[in-house]
Amino acid sequence: MARIENGRQSADTRSIRTVSSSHMDDESSLGSDSEINGFTSERQTDKYGFIGGAQQCSEGQTRDVPPEVLRQREVKWLDMLGHWDKWMIKRFDKVRLRCQKGIPPALRGRAWLYLSGGKMKKEQNQGKFQELDSQPGDPKWIDVIEKDLHRQFPFHEMFVSRGGHGQQDLFRVLKAYTLYRPEEGYCQAQAPIAAVLLMHMPAEDAFWGLVQICEKYLPGYYSPGLEAIQLDGEILFALLRRVSPLAFRHLEKHKIDPILYMTEWFMCAFSRTLPWASVLRVWDMFLCDGVKIIFRVGLVLLKCMLGTREKLKACQGQYETMEILRAIEPRYMQEGYLVREILEVPVTARDVERENHTQLKRWKKNRGELNFKSPPRMHGARLIMQAEPPRRQDLQQNPTIVLEVPQPEPKLKKGKEEKKSKKKMSLKKSQTIEEIPNPYSLPNDPPPPPSDPPAPPPVSSETPELVPQTETEPLHQQQVPPIDLTPAKESPLQRSTHSLSSTDQDTYL
């Protein structure tokens, strides 16, 4: 049976050519998994990595951000990531606004990790993922995870190949979570969440991002019994009464339980429902402001599809209504329209918590206590940071690629600074090189420093005129050793120079 996967109608995924993992290891130099799988010339990938396109709407309906605007946003986000704690505490409204505008693609993975608190969690648990990754895992969960790997975004170049690099990392992340939270184990809806994270970050970062989403944003969603998702279904239905009374009455009239249409929406954070450009924008806001964004998206879709009398005329029963909700019109999921509608929905985190309290009391009255008590839900990045304040070293950015840039030569200093630098250089030279006094010093030469032995007196009054400086220095440096000249005893060299005539002296020296 044909089905739609991220905007692409396709037959069974078994039609995709695959290679065995052993063959893939032998041919790993071929390139990406899509190349290994044969998708080289006949199929093109879009800018998100989907083969054949991931958009359910036409390309004309999506507008790219101008490059100069994108560069400006990248500079702003780099500044925020460099001073993350100050921005989150003092200027969180600005962070929220920039998430609503869309995180730059080049920094999306890093920003998601900071927003979710996964960066701090990773730094505080150094080596934990490697420890979990090295363990074999529970065979019960391993078998289920392996069966689900090929179902996650099969037309994305990262996951298109069975046993490819993307599927290997997805397996590692999901297996590590079953070891990290053995009481929860594995739920099939965790796989698309982990896959979205892996498209933007390495396996270790994706693991901690998954941990934060499961524990802070959507606690209890993936626990046995799925009680938390059922409870949120009732919250969504109650909020719909205020946002769209027509849609609420229609669903109530036909006794359509929220669990029938909102389970995949909420558990997969709309990653298997919306076109990819809209998925990314929703996740930007979701990781910043929490689960209220997921509720708003659900309310927008219900209102658009069931919020007018004309729409309701086409769905007179339960079956027709469910078919409409399974095939939402692309225009309502288009990035610009959807984001604008999400921001206008009057639902706050306080509204969600108030309704959660009401529905929890009703649940206990009708069904008794919850079997799985999940930790309290955190509504957004700021509350997550306040609950677990990070250390300064936890927020430091650790680049994976470091370029060694040659240091430029220092510029010449002027004035006093130049004189000081020269003095320092001369002092260093004097400490390392022992200077030998010139035995043929001239009257105009500067006196030697105090540490040097006293200069010998001149041999005769005529010698300075007969011995040029330019010729004696090389002779002194290369051949003539230091000579002790005193009045009492003349050296052989002095005696020889006295006995020579002026012409002979010039020739000798």
Secondary structure as GFF3:
##gff-version 3
##sequence-region A 1 509
A	DSSP	beta_strand	3	5	.	.	.	ID=ss1
A	DSSP	beta_strand	8	10	.	.	.	ID=ss2
A	DSSP	three_ten_helix	13	15	.	.	.	ID=ss3
A	DSSP	alpha_helix	21	26	.	.	.	ID=ss4
A	DSSP	three_ten_helix	28	30	.	.	.	ID=ss5
A	DSSP	alpha_helix	33	36	.	.	.	ID=ss6
A	DSSP	three_ten_helix	59	61	.	.	.	ID=ss7
A	DSSP	alpha_helix	67	82	.	.	.	ID=ss8
A	DSSP	alpha_helix	84	90	.	.	.	ID=ss9
A	DSSP	alpha_helix	92	101	.	.	.	ID=ss10
A	DSSP	three_ten_helix	105	107	.	.	.	ID=ss11
A	DSSP	alpha_helix	108	116	.	.	.	ID=ss12
A	DSSP	alpha_helix	118	124	.	.	.	ID=ss13
A	DSSP	alpha_helix	128	134	.	.	.	ID=ss14
A	DSSP	alpha_helix	139	148	.	.	.	ID=ss15
A	DSSP	three_ten_helix	149	151	.	.	.	ID=ss16
A	DSSP	alpha_helix	165	180	.	.	.	ID=ss17
A	DSSP	alpha_helix	190	198	.	.	.	ID=ss18
A	DSSP	alpha_helix	203	212	.	.	.	ID=ss19
A	DSSP	pi_helix	213	217	.	.	.	ID=ss20
A	DSSP	alpha_helix	227	243	.	.	.	ID=ss21
A	DSSP	alpha_helix	245	253	.	.	.	ID=ss22
A	DSSP	alpha_helix	259	267	.	.	.	ID=ss23
A	DSSP	alpha_helix	276	289	.	.	.	ID=ss24
A	DSSP	alpha_helix	292	306	.	.	.	ID=ss25
A	DSSP	alpha_helix	309	313	.	.	.	ID=ss26
A	DSSP	alpha_helix	318	326	.	.	.	ID=ss27
A	DSSP	alpha_helix	330	333	.	.	.	ID=ss28
A	DSSP	alpha_helix	335	344	.	.	.	ID=ss29
A	DSSP	alpha_helix	349	367	.	.	.	ID=ss30
A	DSSP	alpha_helix	381	387	.	.	.	ID=ss31
A	DSSP	three_ten_helix	392	395	.	.	.	ID=ss32
A	DSSP	alpha_helix	416	432	.	.	.	ID=ss33
A	DSSP	alpha_helix	463	466	.	.	.	ID=ss34
A	DSSP	alpha_helix	469	478	.	.	.	ID=ss35
A	DSSP	alpha_helix	492	499	.	.	.	ID=ss36
A	DSSP	alpha_helix	502	508	.	.	.	ID=ss37
###
